[in-house]
C-alpha cells in the first residue's frame, strides 16, 4: 500500500500522526502526574507557582523528545 502513496504525502501523514500522538501522550502524562502528586496542577499554575510550571515544562519536553525520537527514527 505504501508503494502507491507519494513519499511526500506519506511523510506529512507520519508527521501529522506523530504530532497528534505527542499531544495525546502529553495530555495523558499530565493527567496521570496530576493524580500522583498531592496538589492540583491547574490550581498551582493559576497561583503563578513557578516550580509547578517548570515541572510541567520538563514533563512536556521529556515526552515530546521521546515521541519525536520514536517517530523520527520510524521514518527511515
C-alpha positions, 0 to 999 in steps of 0.5 A, a space after each residue: 500500500 505504501 508503494 502507491 502513496 507519494 513519499 511526500 504525502 506519506 511523510 506529512 501523514 507520519 508527521 501529522 500522526 506523530 504530532 497528534 500522538 505527542 499531544 495525546 501522550 502529553 495530555 495523558 502524562 499530565 493527567 496521570 502526574 496530576 493524580 500522583 502528586 498531592 496538589 492540583 496542577 491547574 490550581 498551582 499554575 493559576 497561583 503563578 507557582 513557578 516550580 509547578 510550571 517548570 515541572 510541567 515544562 520538563 514533563 512536556 519536553 521529556 515526552 515530546 523528545 521521546 515521541 519525536 525520537 520514536 517517530 523520527 527514527 520510524 521514518 527511515 
